[in-house]
Amino acid sequence: MFRFLKSLLHIDLGRRLSSLHAIERAKDAEADFDWLSKGRDPQFLIKGRGLGSGWYMLEIDLRHDQPSADAKIYFDHGSGFNEPDSVFIPIKSGRVTKRLVYLSSRAHALRFDPMETSGLFSIRHFHLVRLPAQFAYDRLSQRLANMHFKFRDLGKANVLQYIREEARETNRPWKELALHHYARTFTKRRQTCDYAEWIGKVEAIKLASRSDDAYGEKLDAQPLISIILPTFNTDPELLRDCLESVLAQSYNKWQLCIADDASSNQKTRECLLEYQAQDSRIQVVFRKDNGHISAASNTALELVKGGYIALLDHDDTLAPHALMTMVKAIADNPQAQLLYSDEDKIDELGERFDPHFKPGWNPDLLLSQNYICHLTVLKTALVEQIGGFRLGLEGSQDHDLLLRCVPYLNSDNVVHIPEILYHWRAISGSTALEGGAKNYAATAGLKAVNDYLSSQTINATAMPGTAPNSYRVRWNVPESAPLVSLLVPTRDGFGILKPCVEAILSRTDYPNFELLILDNQSTCEATLSFLEEICTSDPRVSVHRWDYPFNYSAINNFGAGLAKGEVIGLINNDIEPINSDWLSELVGQALRPEIGCVGAKLYYPNDTIQHGGVILGIGGVAGHSHKYFSRNEYGYFSRLHLIQNLSAVTAACLLLRKAVFDEVGGLNEEDLAVSFNDVDLCLKVREAGYRNLWTPYAELYHHESVSRGADNTTAKRRRAQREADYMRGRWGDLLDTDPAYNPNLTLIHEDFTLA
């Protein structure tokens, strides 16, 4: 089964794999894949002599047709296959995924479970590489320093010493403890059962540590929260669940303002009368005419006596601590005009699923989608100021209400509470269950966004987005289009530079740009010949020599100094535009006075996501959102298809106004010659008061790092570590609290799975 080849233990899967359970060869119609998993527990037995004790690097390249997959390897040490003697590895489809494995004793047999669901897959690569102990310790330390919150500020050199001291204090074997920490840097990708586990292990522990009753008594101010609840022919059983969730609140200073919109269901009316008689805080108005949800909500507003308004749908439920959590946030943020929480869905059996862990205040995401949704609490005075709910926007009345509040909102007076406080009922025909169930809601939402743009005299137009219930706002470029300076650093790389330059020149419909090629000591004859030819054949192109050692920041600062444009674009030499309006899209966004850096949607050549924006904290400093997702996937709550504010975007394709670039001092060429200079630039721009933005409507291919190469030498690794250490020192805790992300989501992977 195994043979050593240059210290490599290689498994010949074609001859050594034996289907043990729920796996069969793919049929001709499934020719793109070799294997079919027929259930949730597919298993291969790997035939052979076994493995000796020691350190190994497990390498797997498994291609599959699922959104995500987790593989597992079981080692039989003499007592059969069992969970304690297994390791799992989250698969990146089409990429080699690696994980250290330590065998304390000989493994007599191995079992390979390629995924945890039914589906099609192929195994392209499966190696177990025998490692010297010192090399294994180096890899383990590096991963812990990069990806484990406990070790991020220590640096790789101090990780093992810290673990040894921790082992002495806890009386545990240090190697066992090190492997325990290492295992925590690998998280499961699939969410099928993970949310229930999260509720039991994470949410339950947080709630158990709280003392809401005691806290409520200590509050100096106990604001009255008026809950707005429009009803119409509501299923009495669901209505009771809704009303009981209000009565169960640990904070008791609330008012429930119910407006029934002329229900014809007598049982709905009887239920409301019953609860009104039960508790004086419940007030009901029965409307004589059916005016739909906006009119009913305005009727409920007439009952409001509290300083804050909470919005509740008639078949949804509140978490018992929902109002107390809101009141705590109000006490901590008395300036708050809008507060909102995370939410999940609840099915007909009462099971919770599909949690939405939201970002902080994100105005451009709100134009793309009503991401705020539930639970929403607004200052009563603000709602009165904008005139309550608008008639004619039924289905998106809440989104319209929020958009009309936007001129009065900012990051200081909007508070996001990263806790599940609201359970959205998902029943047949509901928007919660089927995004397209209410087409009129999407039509109303589009009108709400366009009306907002018109009211603010914004030179932009909204149209339906590419994801359900989403919108695209296209920001118009002035008739006299400003000059854009595209900066393309290169060193040789003729094979990628030529298609990059030619694609930009031929696939860009923006009428006014210059392309500055910044040549960093090219010696390749083909490259030099191409540079001479292109700058003479196209007046938009010029070549400028940078005759110093490679320093990405310095090269681009040099180019920015030469740029004549109002807008500059940092463009890698391995980029190829896909849609001809890519630059118009980016420029339209970059010209907005409130916007700083603007990034694009980038794909690997195999049509998987290379860059969907940058999330701070992933891998220690930052990582790319939704990396390796397929091109057409929606992503987490459709975010791969939505214009949104992000803390950072990659400089592989980044536009910003030259004045903003100069204002923040450009790129940091002293401390960040190669890595993280784009993240640092974006954070400086954000610090200066601008919003950074990512758009999926500028699409390009990116042959990542082809020209520069990988960080695969000791010197390069040391340089990369120095730059990571600088970022941790410069930006500190900001890297772990990205407002465009959520603390309940992982900082290990780029796929928005649960932390």
Steps between C-alpha positions, in 0.01 A plus 500: 500500500760757600843560358760763585588728209730781607354483851149491351241243598273480199168320478420362156127561527415329174611161636489540878151642558220261579143624543395419855165680524270720285745553212486381141662590170339797323289422194574618147258792541711614794823482301646814656543305824636156589291413807146530633428535872159346568445633850633700794768250600698386192809293589808362327729239648863566405662160455863447597750432777431806714709788632765528770483750783616859448411822322335519158363769273168398353440648153166467320372644173134401473266655244128484581163639394394621845516856646751366752637170625681356801712187468610271783785252540467222758804311634456152647763447771371154583152562639314591181401834354368751752456877528787575743742350245386714208576841354278708275613737229279767340536457126568786262364373171763500229783583742739289703402516867756411767492398864759368746435156647680341794477123557602401850514132399488292185177522296408156367229627264358826364150610405429803284159674513515750210195710595201507734217518250380343179653635182760452229875524551843415361827450688789654313768481766537317832839495671627438851844659522725374778647802683802551726377609844669841484336585169162390637547725807586791272183452291286456811641816661451700183134404469428571866669840478297587190161349578445442873379798702709398804832510314457788256704750699777255600671439166596156372823476702318519835205271433648167611650649816160645591335159447764324712436743786124457460546121505695517827231717659217272386691175550448386142750358248619798297474323164140403571423860594674634188294268279184607683570866419599412143174308446302810600636684196304264276126560500225309331365661185157337479219661699245216483513418869751755625250771595320276750839419648585872510174576683581237762869575546543870431170682539390299803825568684477874431141516621575296811764752605258794483285643779243703314264548793769646722628718220156635421450610859830692496423701185464871576280543197246233411360618168158389390529288185190516280467191282316551171299192394264510198279192463270364232326162511799358684496130585395513867759240600783701345358823640500349849864403462578856398310658789638255754854589392425863591351403837811289569738797470745538790464879462146595594471868412341452161182589319355276230318710238285273283305619199280231349439575133131403487555125541214284376624205708296517821752282685776755431283775654409281798865424567590870499213587735605221735855630531389863528286403799788303649761780513448877506824554307332344196285745305300405191331713237267322258500686168167515317654485153786292366777740402791253484810487715627859468165650598462250785851579624420872501187428703716312750739799510214716625497295821872548570600657833860377521818672398601203284308290248564131430364331186342154529321289238183320604630143466859550618641474851747689717777337702417536875794736552438709188369819657740485796792473259370799306456705818854418610626622162294820534651560845849459354415708190251773598559669163364196313231569240493146357583168662479161332592140580582174328216262423419145398202312364262262672314224320153352550638262764664780696854408391742789454714515185673729249649763731583838349803644676511851359765768456497834676365819341538449124316767297587359158393151599169650617450644149563151360283307744313554827769321697383663828156336495436370858514591785483873429463765771471867402479826696133598498585862421685394186207291375266792562740737324496298177123449512467134590431234238426592137194360329569320173824339621332191647736206513805724539352753739771435761779543243342824381471623859871431560606667175311815594684495833842474330562878470484518881713193566874437525741252654480683834124486549433155350561204731524140383456232767667176383251269673200303375207693646234425240356180352347550155219253426572294187182340374384411150456815293694727736791718390708340775470160334489600134679815391275543196173419676387863496595660170315816593749545787794515258312751282424715804860472617630622165266799519618570856866510393433718195285737707782531751751582225262759356432659838872550557554629141754222446615443141434127508232250398385179666411187306432137596809323631632160398390337828136463613358806678811704431572823314788644304566871530689625194685824571529710188831632374499873408448577132852636492660182635801576722838358407583172675864394544545121512831398658634158396831395661686220323829318481535284190194270498433544129258204502264673745577867437409492130150349548444733798585819308323391182187403694489836679542689173244295306240420770458838665223730383594783740605779265777681689785305658877475485691179569835545672715185487756518782793285391698358792831390340365278223769311307289262289538593133139414421377725781726792402397469137132495595540809723665692219235396252192565716594851609559605139187333360249632757519859630323398822802292607830621643791307653698626801813336643537424871860384532498383863435169684137387502285702740135499400416803714790710372433411135136608524584816693744581218223438247248712693746788485501475119123454468305782337156363582248608761457130580780246525469125465739249652496211253702177510675388183305171508151652479259453208165686483190297422222758457576811293335738750724385787687830519185712468352309794808555716540867404133576568546373854843659556377850405249504786632747762436264791671198338870418526639175355288300255568134421385253234382140482794283395503140380767238462525370141287199603206735581524475878511809719842646569377824657153590626639777720733480799394394850725617783639247747479190281830314525630756751491816288251474214359256246289508187125461537346183351829377355462191277120529477377436148436800278121488506446424868312763696724478805399576857154660482572593136800717587696381195237678290456820703678836497609558858736687727801299611796596714747408225535377142797359311735724302504243221222726369431804717385850406493819707521870446858622481421769759403230751812295418717808564304597811591175678861493377462228239630148558740417786826424322708492820318222686286326236707441189305194382204389712205673669583842354154512343329412828706765677407757233131418534513529878674837475229614260229375735676673791488825299119477494424336165301182434671227298287303258491176302289446189420169326422686177866547405619149415854402410721192491804501728792263448604556861872550577614340173756772440640532851484135608402342830648565845689171494848594622622572851575863415156553350330337798693722740406807301135393496510447878654844555226660295230306686656606832499862384129480415416350839702772671359786291133404495473271804150398605344665193614195305282277718190722504418562136174702489426352157504149651354344816672362814290184478664405169834326454837674474661178380341454158365738238156337471287673770450183703428516873779587741 
